[in-house]
Amino acid sequence: MKSKNIFIHIPKTGGTTINCVMTKSEWQTEPDFNYRHILYDTKRSNSGDIFNPLKNDMYSDYEIFTMLRNPVDRIISEYYFIKDRPEFMSLIKPIPKNLLEYVKHKQTRNYMVGFMLGKRMYDEELVSENDLQLVINTIKNLNIKVGFFESYEKSMKYFSSITGIKWPKTVGIKRKTLNRPEIEDVSDTIKNIITKNNALDFELYNYCKSTFDTINITDSNSNKINFKGNEYDYIMKYTQRFNVLQVGLKNTNFIAQNQLFFKDLNQVLHEKLKMTDGKSYVLIWNDCFIKSYNEAHPNTELSKKFMTLSLNLEPLKKVKEISKILDKGFKGKNANNNKVLTFKASNLNMNLRLKKDFFSILKSKIR
């Protein structure tokens, strides 16, 4: 029997976690009738039919729910998640080179409204005031339940009270943008541009928030949801496709020049050792990189700087410090250094692994 619940997952609103819990899956599922998201082939949302007034009656018996997020925070998160994914960035003409160019571009505007209407990501057809009213009218007519990223636990409890979905006591956070700055570190200029260019998204956000704020959800220990997870939980997924240096490195030429080294290192950690813990991965990766760099460039200014990095520095912070050193060191005449790094298994210090990753590594060795 087909479920009567439909979840509309607007990108970068915390929807992957909800989708995984609903479907009891380890990772995000393909969009379908009950899960409205981006269709990968077309880069369009599959939620447009819900907001077609001629089809509203088809959905009158369904419980439809979605999440919104403050447009400033959502767009910053979206940029840093998307910027290294050419299949998405190539849709924007011309392709923005940085966050400022991204938020200024007309194709990045008001996508919470645009998504609901079934528009393509970075659609060239701009969202209008009429589009906003169409979305709001549909939310009213179909009594679509709207939660908020900023009130995540309350939103999940609200959805549960309406849909009958039972959330587990502990919910794992599934996706985190690793390379984005904190909101307070983003300039007021950029924040003001986002606010101005996404006025329709803000209208939608504020309209729905006024309703959400009137909802009373009983808070007790019996229905408390514990959220488990941190940025390291996404590392293993992230590094299946990306170099961990991309969390902070601006000089992508360095990655290209040392592509074979990075490929070999990543392949051993993922496929041979079958590591599952993100923090262990980054600890061992950092140590191997610094050793390998020092072998290729002994007693250089950069190698000495790498050696001064504290052993107690949080692993991802260390990646960002390594990135800063590389970006400063490979400018101008040093931009193209022909001495490439060579991967050696002897540079892997497996004693750095955390206890929870021990058994996965042990099994890989037994095989």
C-alpha positions as CSV (number, residue, x, y, z in Angstrom):
1,M,0.0,0.0,0.0
2,K,1.4,3.4,-1.0
3,S,2.2,5.7,1.8
4,K,0.0,8.7,2.3
5,N,3.0,10.8,3.4
6,I,4.9,13.0,0.9
7,F,8.1,14.7,1.9
8,I,9.3,17.7,-0.2
9,H,13.0,18.1,0.3
10,I,14.3,21.5,-0.8
11,P,18.1,21.4,-1.1
12,K,20.2,22.4,1.9
13,T,17.3,22.5,4.4
14,G,18.3,19.4,6.4
15,G,16.2,17.0,4.4
16,T,18.7,14.2,3.8
17,T,18.5,13.2,7.5
18,I,14.7,13.1,7.4
19,N,14.7,11.1,4.1
20,C,17.1,8.5,5.5
21,V,15.2,8.1,8.7
22,M,11.8,7.8,6.9
23,T,13.2,5.1,4.5
24,K,15.5,3.4,7.0
25,S,18.3,3.8,4.5
26,E,22.0,4.5,5.1
27,W,21.9,7.3,2.5
28,Q,19.6,9.5,0.5
29,T,17.2,7.6,-1.8
30,E,16.1,8.4,-5.4
31,P,13.2,10.9,-5.7
32,D,9.8,9.3,-6.2
33,F,6.2,10.0,-5.6
34,N,6.6,10.1,-1.8
35,Y,10.0,11.8,-1.9
36,R,10.2,15.1,-3.8
37,H,13.7,16.3,-4.6
38,I,16.1,17.0,-7.5
39,L,15.9,14.6,-10.4
40,Y,19.6,14.1,-11.2
41,D,19.2,13.8,-15.0
42,T,17.3,17.0,-15.5
43,K,18.3,18.9,-12.4
44,R,14.6,19.7,-11.9
45,S,12.5,19.3,-8.8
46,N,9.7,16.7,-9.1
47,S,7.4,18.6,-6.8
48,G,5.8,20.9,-9.5
49,D,2.7,18.9,-10.0
50,I,1.7,19.3,-6.3
51,F,1.7,23.1,-6.8
52,N,-0.3,22.9,-10.0
53,P,-3.8,24.2,-9.0
54,L,-5.4,21.9,-11.5
55,K,-4.0,18.9,-9.7
56,N,-4.5,20.0,-6.1
57,D,-7.5,17.6,-5.7
58,M,-5.2,14.6,-6.4
59,Y,-3.3,15.4,-3.2
60,S,-6.1,16.3,-0.9
61,D,-5.8,12.9,0.9
62,Y,-2.1,13.1,1.4
63,E,0.0,14.5,4.3
64,I,2.6,16.7,2.7
65,F,5.4,18.2,4.7
66,T,8.6,20.1,4.0
67,M,11.4,22.1,5.6
68,L,12.5,25.7,5.0
69,R,15.7,27.4,6.0
70,N,16.7,31.1,6.4
71,P,17.6,32.0,2.8
72,V,20.9,33.7,3.8
73,D,22.2,30.6,5.6
74,R,20.7,28.2,3.0
75,I,22.4,29.9,0.0
76,I,25.8,30.1,1.6
77,S,25.5,26.4,2.4
78,E,24.4,25.6,-1.1
79,Y,27.3,27.5,-2.7
80,Y,30.0,25.7,-0.7
81,F,28.3,22.3,-1.3
82,I,27.9,22.9,-5.0
83,K,31.0,24.8,-6.0
84,D,33.1,21.8,-6.8
85,R,30.4,20.0,-8.6
86,P,30.6,21.0,-12.3
87,E,27.4,19.1,-13.2
88,F,25.5,21.8,-11.2
89,M,27.8,24.9,-11.6
90,S,27.9,24.6,-15.3
91,L,24.1,25.4,-15.4
92,I,25.0,29.0,-14.3
93,K,26.1,31.3,-17.2
94,P,28.7,32.6,-16.6
95,I,30.0,30.3,-13.9
96,P,30.6,32.3,-10.7
97,K,34.2,32.2,-9.4
98,N,33.4,32.9,-5.8
99,L,30.5,33.4,-3.3
100,L,30.0,37.0,-4.1
101,E,29.6,36.3,-7.8
102,Y,27.3,33.4,-6.9
103,V,24.9,35.4,-4.7
104,K,24.8,38.3,-7.3
105,H,23.8,36.0,-10.1
106,K,20.1,36.1,-11.1
107,Q,20.0,32.3,-11.6
108,T,20.6,31.7,-7.9
109,R,17.6,33.7,-6.7
110,N,14.5,32.5,-4.8
111,Y,15.1,28.7,-5.3
112,M,12.9,27.6,-2.3
113,V,9.9,29.0,-4.3
114,G,11.3,27.8,-7.6
115,F,12.0,24.3,-6.3
116,M,8.4,23.9,-5.2
117,L,7.1,24.8,-8.7
118,G,9.3,22.2,-10.3
119,K,11.9,24.5,-11.8
120,R,15.4,23.4,-12.7
121,M,18.2,24.4,-10.5
122,Y,19.5,27.7,-11.7
123,D,16.6,28.1,-14.0
124,E,17.0,31.1,-16.4
125,E,13.3,31.9,-15.9
126,L,13.1,34.0,-12.8
127,V,10.6,33.4,-10.0
128,S,7.8,36.0,-9.8
129,E,5.4,37.3,-7.2
130,N,2.6,35.3,-8.9
131,D,4.7,32.2,-8.4
132,L,5.1,33.0,-4.7
133,Q,1.3,33.4,-4.3
134,L,0.8,30.1,-6.1
135,V,3.0,28.3,-3.6
136,I,1.4,30.0,-0.6
137,N,-2.1,29.2,-1.9
138,T,-1.2,25.6,-2.4
139,I,0.3,25.4,1.1
140,K,-3.1,26.7,2.4
141,N,-5.3,24.6,0.2
142,L,-3.5,21.3,0.9
143,N,-2.6,22.2,4.4
144,I,1.1,21.5,3.8
145,K,3.0,21.2,7.0
146,V,6.2,23.4,7.0
147,G,9.0,22.9,9.5
148,F,12.3,24.9,9.9
149,F,15.9,24.0,9.8
150,E,16.5,26.4,12.7
151,S,13.9,24.5,14.8
152,Y,14.8,21.0,13.7
153,E,13.7,18.9,16.7
154,K,10.3,20.8,17.0
155,S,9.8,20.3,13.3
156,M,10.3,16.6,13.4
157,K,8.0,16.3,16.4
158,Y,5.4,18.3,14.5
159,F,5.7,16.1,11.4
160,S,5.3,13.0,13.6
161,S,2.2,14.3,15.3
162,I,0.6,14.8,11.8
163,T,1.9,11.9,9.8
164,G,2.3,9.1,12.4
165,I,5.9,8.7,11.5
166,K,7.8,7.4,14.5
167,W,11.3,8.9,14.8
168,P,14.0,6.9,16.6
169,K,15.3,8.2,19.9
170,T,18.6,9.0,18.3
171,V,18.8,10.4,14.8
172,G,22.1,10.5,12.9
173,I,22.9,13.7,11.0
174,K,23.6,12.6,7.5
175,R,25.1,15.5,5.6
176,K,27.2,18.5,6.5
177,T,28.8,21.0,4.2
178,L,32.5,20.7,5.2
179,N,34.1,23.7,3.5
180,R,31.7,26.5,4.4
181,P,32.5,29.4,6.7
182,E,30.5,30.2,9.7
183,I,27.6,32.6,9.1
184,E,29.3,35.3,11.2
185,D,32.4,35.1,9.1
186,V,30.5,36.0,5.9
187,S,30.6,39.8,5.1
188,D,27.5,41.9,5.6
189,T,27.8,42.9,2.0
190,I,27.1,39.4,0.9
191,K,24.4,38.8,3.4
192,N,22.6,42.0,2.3
193,I,22.8,41.0,-1.4
194,I,21.3,37.6,-0.6
195,T,18.5,39.3,1.4
196,K,17.7,41.7,-1.4
197,N,17.9,39.1,-4.2
198,N,15.8,36.5,-2.4
199,A,12.9,38.7,-1.2
200,L,10.3,36.1,-2.4
201,D,12.0,33.3,-0.5
202,F,12.0,35.5,2.6
203,E,8.3,36.2,2.1
204,L,7.6,32.5,1.9
205,Y,9.9,31.8,4.9
206,N,8.2,34.5,7.1
207,Y,4.7,33.5,6.1
208,C,5.2,29.9,7.0
209,K,7.2,30.8,10.2
210,S,4.3,32.8,11.5
211,T,2.1,29.7,11.4
212,F,4.9,27.4,12.8
213,D,5.5,29.7,15.8
214,T,1.9,29.2,17.0
215,I,2.2,25.4,17.1
216,N,2.6,23.9,20.6
217,I,4.6,20.7,20.8
218,T,4.7,18.9,24.1
219,D,8.3,18.6,25.3
220,S,9.1,15.7,27.5
221,N,11.9,13.2,28.0
222,S,9.7,10.5,26.4
223,N,9.6,12.2,23.0
224,K,13.0,13.9,23.1
225,I,15.1,13.3,19.9
226,N,18.9,13.1,20.3
227,F,20.8,14.2,17.3
228,K,24.1,12.3,16.8
229,G,26.8,13.2,14.4
230,N,29.4,15.7,13.4
231,E,31.4,16.8,10.3
232,Y,33.5,13.6,10.4
233,D,30.4,11.5,9.7
234,Y,30.3,12.8,6.1
235,I,34.1,12.4,5.5
236,M,33.9,8.9,4.1
237,K,31.1,9.8,1.7
238,Y,32.8,13.1,0.7
239,T,36.2,11.5,0.0
240,Q,34.6,8.9,-2.3
241,R,34.5,11.8,-4.8
242,F,36.5,14.7,-3.5
243,N,40.0,15.3,-2.2
244,V,39.9,16.1,1.5
245,L,42.1,19.2,0.8
246,Q,39.2,20.7,-1.1
247,V,37.7,21.5,2.3
248,G,40.1,24.4,2.4
249,L,42.5,24.6,-0.5
250,K,42.0,27.3,-3.1
251,N,45.0,26.3,-5.3
252,T,43.5,23.4,-7.2
253,N,46.6,23.2,-9.4
254,F,48.4,21.6,-6.5
255,I,45.8,18.8,-6.4
256,A,46.0,18.3,-10.2
257,Q,49.8,18.2,-10.2
258,N,49.8,15.5,-7.5
259,Q,46.7,13.6,-8.7
260,L,48.3,10.2,-8.7
261,F,49.5,10.5,-5.1
262,F,46.1,11.6,-3.8
263,K,44.4,8.9,-5.8
264,D,46.7,6.1,-4.4
265,L,46.4,7.4,-0.9
266,N,42.6,7.6,-1.0
267,Q,42.3,4.2,-2.7
268,V,44.3,2.5,0.0
269,L,42.3,4.1,2.8
270,H,38.9,3.4,1.2
271,E,39.4,0.1,-0.6
272,K,42.3,-1.8,0.9
273,L,41.9,-0.7,4.6
274,K,38.1,-0.2,4.2
275,M,38.1,2.6,6.8
276,T,34.7,3.6,8.1
277,D,35.5,6.3,10.6
278,G,36.0,9.8,9.2
279,K,38.2,11.1,11.9
280,S,40.6,8.2,11.6
281,Y,40.7,8.8,7.9
282,V,41.7,12.5,8.3
283,L,44.2,11.7,11.0
284,I,46.1,9.2,8.9
285,W,45.6,11.2,5.7
286,N,47.2,14.3,7.3
287,D,50.2,12.4,8.7
288,C,50.9,10.6,5.4
289,F,50.6,13.8,3.4
290,I,53.0,15.7,5.6
291,K,55.6,12.9,5.5
292,S,55.2,12.5,1.8
293,Y,55.6,16.3,1.2
294,N,58.7,16.4,3.4
295,E,60.3,13.6,1.4
296,A,59.6,15.4,-1.9
297,H,60.6,18.8,-0.5
298,P,63.0,18.3,2.4
299,N,64.0,21.3,4.5
300,T,61.9,23.7,2.5
301,E,60.0,26.6,4.1
302,L,56.7,24.8,3.5
303,S,57.9,21.5,4.9
304,K,59.1,23.2,8.1
305,K,55.7,24.9,8.5
306,F,53.9,21.6,8.2
307,M,56.1,20.1,10.9
308,T,55.2,23.0,13.3
309,L,51.5,22.1,13.1
310,S,50.4,20.7,16.5
311,L,49.8,17.0,16.7
312,N,46.8,17.8,18.9
313,L,45.2,20.1,16.4
314,E,41.7,18.9,15.4
315,P,42.2,16.8,12.2
316,L,39.9,18.9,9.9
317,K,41.3,22.1,11.3
318,K,44.7,20.7,10.5
319,V,43.6,20.1,6.9
320,K,42.5,23.7,6.7
321,E,45.9,24.9,8.1
322,I,47.7,22.7,5.6
323,S,45.6,24.3,2.9
324,K,46.5,27.8,4.0
325,I,50.2,27.0,4.0
326,L,49.9,25.5,0.5
327,D,47.9,28.5,-0.8
328,K,50.4,31.0,0.5
329,G,53.4,28.9,-0.6
330,F,52.4,28.2,-4.2
331,K,51.9,31.7,-5.5
332,G,53.7,33.5,-8.3
333,K,56.9,31.8,-9.3
334,N,56.2,28.8,-7.0
335,A,52.8,28.2,-8.6
336,N,54.0,25.3,-10.7
337,N,56.3,23.0,-8.8
338,N,57.4,20.0,-10.8
339,K,58.3,17.8,-7.8
340,V,55.3,15.6,-7.4
341,L,54.5,13.6,-4.3
342,T,54.9,9.8,-4.3
343,F,52.6,7.6,-2.3
344,K,54.4,5.0,-0.1
345,A,52.5,2.6,2.2
346,S,55.3,2.9,4.7
347,N,54.2,6.5,5.4
348,L,50.8,5.3,6.7
349,N,50.8,5.4,10.5
350,M,48.0,3.0,11.4
351,N,48.6,3.7,15.1
352,L,46.7,6.9,14.6
353,R,43.4,5.1,13.9
354,L,40.6,5.5,16.5
355,K,39.4,2.5,18.4
356,K,36.0,2.4,16.6
357,D,37.8,2.0,13.2
358,F,40.0,-0.8,14.4
359,F,37.7,-3.7,13.5
360,S,37.0,-2.6,10.0
361,I,40.8,-2.3,9.4
362,L,41.4,-5.7,11.0
363,K,38.8,-7.4,8.8
364,S,40.4,-5.9,5.7
365,K,43.8,-7.3,6.7
366,I,42.3,-10.8,7.4
367,R,40.8,-10.8,3.8
